[in-house]
Amino acid sequence: MEETQDTVVWTVEKGKKEYPVRLGNLSKMPKKLYIKGSLPGEKLPTVAIVGARACSPYGRMQALRFARAFSENGVQVVSGLARGVDGEAHRGALLGPAPTFCVLGSGPDVCYPKEHKLLYDEIAQKGGIISEYPPGTPPRAVHFPPRNRIISAFADVILVIEATKRSGALITVDFALEQGKPVYALPGPVDSPLSQGCHQLICEGAEVAFSPETVLKEWKLDTYKGSPESKKEKMGLARNADLVYSCLDLQPKNLNFLSVKLQLTPEDVLLALSELQIQGLILEIGKNYYIKNV
């Protein structure tokens, strides 16, 4: 074990009993792994969620939505801590009980990007930070493509949320196909460049990720553990909150739109939105932009 300034980094070597079975059964895997926290559970279902760094609000929303649903159904989420889809996938997974894990292109004690430090710390506490590079190794461009083989190796299934035709996320797909893993792709707007990679994957035979439940069928798990609609009925929302909730869906809507649509003052809408957020029924995905939390 090696001490870093905030926690312990421990190692496992290929050929040892502690080395992950999922990786040990594949070729071209690292001879040594450096870990902060824990490794993914061997017997728990695991999904890798990957996608564009410069993703759209739709991509952010869906990454968080899918990851949360997976975690709530006992599925571990693996990703790469990058900006965009990766970060939202980790955030969504942390909203549920199952752990989430990130594989870095730096040493396990080097958070990249730096703005994800709080997210990095929470993952280390509730899941694990994994790298094939020793502590102190800075992030380098050449490290990121090969780390994707580890992300796919840990997973039973790979889900692509958003990707351009030349997205780095498609490197993970290539590794997944080499490893014999099922690939799912999220359909998106037909005129969005960020959906072109996903649509191409679907044309080439990838499964269509219509909903989290579509992917969860891979493991024959029980799903639908209580929809937001049923929660709303049990909580007895105030009239204004009920009106605001009924006006929201999966397309982001801002404060001004809701105020005009419902003929309520901005102050009344903000109070209703605050109540709905506290109840966990909606999400703010941008400054004063809200969606239903499904």
C-alpha positions in Angstrom: 0.0 0.0 0.0 1.1 3.6 -0.7 0.0 6.6 1.5 -1.2 9.6 -0.4 -2.1 12.9 1.3 -5.7 12.1 1.9 -6.2 8.3 1.8 -4.5 5.0 1.0 -3.8 3.7 -2.5 -3.5 -0.1 -2.6 -2.5 -2.3 -5.5 -3.4 -5.7 -7.0 -1.3 -7.6 -9.4 -2.4 -9.8 -12.3 -2.2 -13.4 -11.3 -3.0 -12.8 -7.7 -6.4 -13.9 -6.2 -7.3 -10.2 -5.5 -7.1 -9.3 -9.2 -10.5 -8.7 -10.7 -11.9 -11.8 -12.4 -13.5 -9.8 -15.2 -10.1 -8.4 -16.2 -8.1 -11.6 -15.5 -10.2 -13.4 -18.1 -9.2 -11.0 -20.8 -6.0 -10.2 -22.7 -4.2 -6.9 -22.8 -5.2 -6.1 -19.2 -2.8 -4.2 -16.9 -0.3 -6.1 -14.9 -1.1 -4.0 -11.9 -4.0 -1.8 -10.7 -3.8 1.1 -8.3 -7.0 1.7 -6.3 -8.4 4.2 -3.9 -11.5 2.8 -2.2 -12.7 -0.5 -3.5 -13.0 -2.6 -6.7 -16.4 -3.4 -8.3 -18.1 -6.4 -6.7 -17.5 -9.5 -8.8 -21.0 -10.9 -8.5 -22.9 -7.6 -8.9 -24.2 -6.5 -12.4 -22.2 -3.7 -13.8 -22.8 -1.2 -16.6 -20.3 1.2 -18.2 -21.8 4.6 -19.2 -19.8 6.6 -21.7 -20.4 9.6 -23.9 -19.5 13.0 -25.1 -17.6 15.5 -22.9 -19.3 18.4 -24.5 -22.7 16.8 -24.2 -26.1 18.6 -24.5 -28.6 19.2 -21.7 -30.5 16.2 -23.0 -27.3 14.0 -22.7 -26.6 15.2 -19.2 -30.2 14.5 -18.1 -30.3 11.1 -19.6 -26.9 10.1 -18.2 -28.0 11.0 -14.7 -31.5 9.4 -15.2 -30.1 6.1 -16.5 -27.3 5.9 -13.9 -29.7 6.6 -11.0 -32.1 3.9 -12.2 -29.3 1.4 -12.5 -28.0 2.2 -9.0 -31.5 1.9 -7.5 -31.8 -1.6 -9.0 -28.4 -2.7 -7.6 -26.3 -2.2 -10.8 -22.8 -0.8 -10.4 -21.9 2.1 -12.7 -18.4 2.4 -14.2 -17.2 5.5 -16.1 -14.2 7.8 -16.5 -14.9 10.9 -14.4 -14.6 13.1 -17.5 -16.6 16.2 -18.1 -20.1 15.7 -19.6 -21.7 12.3 -19.7 -19.1 10.6 -17.4 -19.6 13.1 -14.6 -23.4 13.0 -14.8 -23.3 9.2 -14.8 -21.3 9.2 -11.5 -23.7 11.8 -10.0 -26.7 9.8 -10.9 -25.3 6.6 -9.6 -24.4 8.3 -6.3 -28.2 9.1 -5.9 -28.8 5.3 -5.5 -27.4 2.6 -3.2 -25.1 0.8 -5.6 -21.5 1.9 -5.8 -19.9 3.7 -8.7 -16.3 3.4 -10.0 -14.1 5.6 -12.2 -11.1 4.5 -14.2 -8.6 7.4 -14.6 -6.0 8.3 -17.2 -3.8 9.6 -14.4 -2.6 8.2 -11.1 -5.4 7.3 -8.7 -4.4 10.2 -6.5 -4.6 12.8 -9.3 -8.2 14.1 -9.9 -8.8 15.0 -13.5 -10.6 17.3 -14.3 -9.9 19.3 -11.2 -13.4 20.7 -11.0 -14.6 17.1 -10.2 -12.7 16.9 -7.0 -15.8 16.8 -4.8 -17.3 14.1 -7.1 -13.9 12.2 -7.0 -13.9 12.3 -3.2 -17.5 10.9 -3.0 -16.7 8.1 -5.5 -13.6 7.1 -3.4 -15.8 6.9 -0.3 -18.8 5.1 -1.8 -17.1 3.1 -4.6 -13.6 3.3 -6.0 -11.0 5.1 -8.1 -9.0 2.8 -10.3 -5.9 3.3 -12.5 -3.2 1.3 -14.2 -0.8 4.3 -13.6 1.0 4.7 -10.3 0.3 7.6 -7.8 1.6 10.9 -9.0 1.2 10.2 -12.7 -0.3 13.3 -14.4 -3.1 13.0 -16.9 -1.7 12.6 -20.5 -3.6 12.4 -23.7 -2.0 9.1 -24.6 -3.4 7.5 -21.3 -7.1 8.0 -22.1 -7.8 5.7 -25.1 -6.2 2.7 -23.4 -8.0 3.2 -20.1 -11.2 2.7 -22.0 -10.4 -1.0 -22.3 -10.5 -1.3 -18.5 -13.8 0.6 -18.3 -15.4 -1.9 -20.7 -13.7 -4.9 -19.1 -15.3 -4.2 -15.7 -18.8 -3.9 -17.3 -21.3 -6.5 -18.4 -23.0 -4.0 -20.7 -21.8 -0.7 -22.3 -24.3 2.2 -22.7 -23.4 5.1 -25.0 -25.4 8.3 -24.1 -24.2 10.8 -26.7 -21.4 10.6 -29.2 -20.3 12.3 -32.4 -19.1 10.2 -35.3 -15.5 10.5 -34.0 -16.2 10.6 -30.3 -13.7 9.0 -28.0 -16.6 7.1 -26.4 -16.6 4.9 -29.5 -13.1 3.7 -28.5 -14.8 2.1 -25.5 -17.3 0.5 -27.8 -14.5 -1.0 -30.0 -13.0 -2.5 -26.8 -16.4 -3.8 -25.7 -17.0 -5.6 -29.0 -13.5 -7.2 -28.8 -14.4 -8.4 -25.3 -17.8 -9.7 -26.4 -19.9 -7.2 -24.4 -23.4 -6.0 -25.4 -23.6 -2.4 -26.5 -26.6 -0.1 -26.1 -27.0 3.3 -27.6 -29.4 6.1 -26.7 -31.3 7.6 -29.6 -31.5 11.4 -29.8 -32.6 14.2 -32.1 -32.0 13.3 -35.7 -30.4 16.7 -36.4 -28.0 16.7 -33.5 -24.3 15.9 -34.2 -24.1 14.5 -30.7 -26.5 11.8 -31.7 -24.8 10.7 -34.9 -22.5 8.3 -33.2 -25.3 6.6 -31.3 -27.5 6.4 -34.4 -24.6 4.9 -36.4 -24.1 2.3 -33.6 -27.8 1.4 -33.8 -27.5 1.0 -37.6 -24.6 -1.4 -37.0 -26.5 -3.5 -34.6 -26.3 -1.9 -31.1 -29.4 -2.3 -28.9 -31.6 0.7 -28.6 -31.7 2.1 -25.0 -35.3 3.3 -25.0 -35.3 3.5 -21.2 -33.3 2.2 -18.2 -35.7 -0.7 -18.0 -34.6 -1.7 -21.6 -31.1 -2.2 -20.4 -32.0 -3.7 -17.0 -33.6 -6.6 -18.8 -30.1 -7.9 -19.4 -30.1 -9.0 -15.8 -33.8 -9.8 -15.4 -34.0 -7.5 -12.4 -37.2 -6.1 -10.8 -37.7 -2.6 -11.9 -40.2 0.3 -11.4 -39.8 0.6 -7.7 -42.1 3.5 -7.4 -42.5 6.2 -10.0 -42.4 10.0 -9.3 -46.2 10.1 -10.0 -46.9 7.6 -7.2 -44.6 9.5 -4.9 -46.3 12.7 -5.7 -49.7 11.2 -4.8 -48.4 10.0 -1.4 -46.8 13.3 -0.5 -49.8 15.5 -1.0 -48.2 18.4 -2.8 -49.5 21.9 -2.4 -51.6 23.2 -5.2 -48.9 25.4 -6.8 -46.3 22.6 -6.6 -48.8 20.2 -8.2 -49.4 22.7 -11.0 -45.7 23.2 -11.6 -45.0 19.4 -11.5 -47.8 18.7 -14.0 -46.2 21.3 -16.4 -42.8 19.6 -16.3 -41.5 16.7 -18.4 -38.1 15.6 -19.7 -37.6 18.7 -21.8 -36.0 21.4 -19.7 -38.3 24.4 -18.9 -37.2 27.6 -17.3 -38.7 29.8 -14.5 -40.1 32.4 -16.9 -41.8 29.9 -19.0 -43.5 28.2 -16.0 -44.6 31.6 -14.6 -46.3 32.7 -17.8 -47.7 29.2 -18.6 -49.3 28.8 -15.2 -50.1 32.5 -14.5 -48.2 32.4 -11.3 -45.7 35.0 -9.9 -42.0 34.0 -10.3 -41.8 33.9 -6.5 -44.7 31.4 -6.2 -43.1 29.3 -8.9 -39.7 29.3 -7.1 -41.4 28.2 -3.9 -43.1 25.4 -5.7 -39.9 24.3 -7.4 -38.1 24.3 -4.1 -40.7 22.0 -2.6 -40.5 19.7 -5.6 -36.7 19.6 -5.4 -36.8 18.8 -1.7 -39.2 15.9 -2.5 -36.8 14.6 -5.1 -39.4 14.9 -7.9 -37.6 17.4 -10.1 -34.0 18.2 -11.1 -32.4 21.6 -11.9 -30.1 20.9 -14.9 -29.1 24.5 -15.5 -29.6 27.9 -14.0 -33.4 28.0 -13.5 -34.0 25.1 -15.9 -35.9 22.1 -14.6 -37.1 18.6 -15.6 -39.0 15.8 -14.0 -36.8 13.3 -12.1 -37.8 10.0 -13.6 
